[in-house]
Amino acid sequence: MDNQEFHYAGFWLRFAAMLIDSVIMMIIIYIPLSFIYGSEYWTTESVIAGGWDLLLNYIFPFVATVWFWLKYQGTPGKLLLKLAVVDANTGQALSTGQAVGRYFAYILSMIPLFLGFIWVAFDARKQAWHDKLSGSIVIKK
């Protein structure tokens, strides 16, 4: 697939997909954690409340996100909005290394006041910093 054929997903479309994903993840993660730990979960000063917190709040999002990118080329929010996360050069599915790298590169996009995400609005290829670092783009199907 030639770069001229890509229809890049812009900031607001990607933001909407992220909101959908965030609501889904909050339901999947925080309802069970509230049942498991009770109200103490919301008042503790611990970074990790226990094994279930580590599993549901840290490991599950990583595994689920990377799995969705590899299996479906997008998380549920992106799929609902008909977007795909693909290799920036070929338009094909991400490699496992790209997907894992993209996930951890989110941290770099978040650290300076989410500037790495906002960058999508100004970039010619609508790439966030994590896209640039992992060699990915988000396109409209």
C-alpha positions as CSV (number, residue, x, y, z in Angstrom):
1,M,0.0,0.0,0.0
2,D,1.5,3.3,-1.1
3,N,1.6,6.2,1.4
4,Q,-0.6,8.2,-1.0
5,E,-3.5,5.7,-0.5
6,F,-3.6,6.1,3.3
7,H,-6.4,8.1,4.8
8,Y,-5.0,9.1,8.2
9,A,-7.3,9.3,11.2
10,G,-7.2,12.8,12.8
11,F,-7.0,13.9,16.4
12,W,-10.7,14.1,17.2
13,L,-11.5,10.7,15.7
14,R,-8.6,9.1,17.6
15,F,-9.7,10.9,20.8
16,A,-13.2,9.5,20.4
17,A,-11.8,6.0,20.0
18,M,-9.7,6.5,23.1
19,L,-12.8,7.6,25.1
20,I,-14.7,4.5,24.1
21,D,-11.7,2.3,25.0
22,S,-11.4,4.1,28.4
23,V,-15.0,3.6,29.3
24,I,-14.8,-0.1,28.4
25,M,-11.5,-0.6,30.4
26,M,-12.9,1.3,33.4
27,I,-15.9,-1.1,33.5
28,I,-13.8,-4.2,33.1
29,I,-11.2,-3.1,35.6
30,Y,-12.7,-1.0,38.3
31,I,-16.0,-2.8,39.0
32,P,-14.2,-6.1,39.8
33,L,-11.5,-4.2,41.8
34,S,-14.2,-2.5,43.8
35,F,-15.8,-5.8,44.6
36,I,-12.5,-7.5,45.5
37,Y,-11.0,-4.7,47.7
38,G,-14.1,-2.7,48.7
39,S,-14.0,1.0,49.4
40,E,-10.5,0.7,50.7
41,Y,-9.3,0.4,47.1
42,W,-10.3,4.0,46.5
43,T,-8.8,5.4,49.7
44,T,-5.5,3.5,49.9
45,E,-2.3,5.4,49.2
46,S,-0.6,2.2,47.9
47,V,0.5,2.3,44.3
48,I,-0.6,-1.4,44.0
49,A,-3.4,-2.6,46.3
50,G,-2.6,-6.3,45.8
51,G,-2.3,-9.1,43.3
52,W,-5.6,-8.5,41.6
53,D,-4.9,-4.8,41.3
54,L,-1.5,-5.6,39.6
55,L,-3.2,-8.1,37.3
56,L,-6.3,-6.1,36.3
57,N,-4.9,-2.5,36.4
58,Y,-1.4,-3.1,34.8
59,I,-1.0,-6.5,33.2
60,F,-4.5,-6.9,31.6
61,P,-4.5,-3.5,29.8
62,F,-1.1,-4.3,28.3
63,V,-2.0,-7.8,27.1
64,A,-5.5,-6.8,25.9
65,T,-4.3,-3.8,24.0
66,V,-1.4,-5.5,22.3
67,W,-3.6,-8.5,21.5
68,F,-6.3,-6.3,19.9
69,W,-3.7,-4.5,17.8
70,L,-2.2,-7.7,16.6
71,K,-5.5,-9.6,16.0
72,Y,-7.8,-6.8,14.8
73,Q,-5.5,-3.9,14.0
74,G,-7.2,-1.8,16.7
75,T,-8.8,-1.6,20.1
76,P,-12.7,-1.8,20.4
77,G,-12.9,2.0,20.1
78,K,-10.9,2.1,16.9
79,L,-12.9,-0.8,15.5
80,L,-16.2,0.9,16.2
81,L,-15.0,4.0,14.4
82,K,-13.6,2.0,11.5
83,L,-9.9,2.8,12.2
84,A,-6.9,0.6,12.0
85,V,-3.4,0.7,13.5
86,V,-1.0,-0.4,10.8
87,D,2.7,-0.3,9.9
88,A,3.5,3.1,8.6
89,N,5.5,1.8,5.6
90,T,3.5,-1.2,4.4
91,G,0.0,-0.6,5.7
92,Q,0.1,-4.2,7.0
93,A,-0.5,-5.4,10.5
94,L,2.0,-4.4,13.2
95,S,4.6,-6.9,14.3
96,T,4.6,-8.0,17.9
97,G,7.7,-5.8,18.5
98,Q,6.0,-2.8,17.1
99,A,2.8,-3.4,19.1
100,V,4.8,-3.8,22.4
101,G,6.9,-0.8,21.6
102,R,3.9,1.3,20.7
103,Y,2.2,0.5,24.0
104,F,5.3,1.5,26.1
105,A,5.9,4.5,23.9
106,Y,2.5,5.8,25.2
107,I,4.4,6.8,28.3
108,L,6.6,9.1,26.3
109,S,3.5,10.6,24.7
110,M,1.9,11.2,28.1
111,I,4.8,12.6,30.1
112,P,5.0,16.2,28.8
113,L,1.3,17.1,29.4
114,F,0.1,14.6,26.7
115,L,1.9,16.6,24.1
116,G,2.7,13.4,22.2
117,F,-1.0,12.7,21.7
118,I,-1.8,16.3,20.8
119,W,0.9,16.1,18.2
120,V,-1.6,14.2,16.0
121,A,-3.4,17.5,15.3
122,F,-0.3,19.1,13.8
123,D,1.5,16.2,12.1
124,A,1.1,15.7,8.3
125,R,0.6,11.9,8.8
126,K,-1.5,12.4,11.9
127,Q,1.1,10.4,14.0
128,A,1.4,10.7,17.7
129,W,4.9,10.3,19.2
130,H,4.2,6.6,20.0
131,D,3.3,6.1,16.3
132,K,6.5,7.7,15.2
133,L,8.6,5.7,17.7
134,S,6.9,2.4,16.7
135,G,6.6,3.0,13.0
136,S,2.8,2.9,13.0
137,I,0.0,5.0,11.7
138,V,-3.8,5.1,12.4
139,I,-5.9,5.0,9.2
140,K,-9.5,5.1,8.2
141,K,-10.6,1.8,6.7
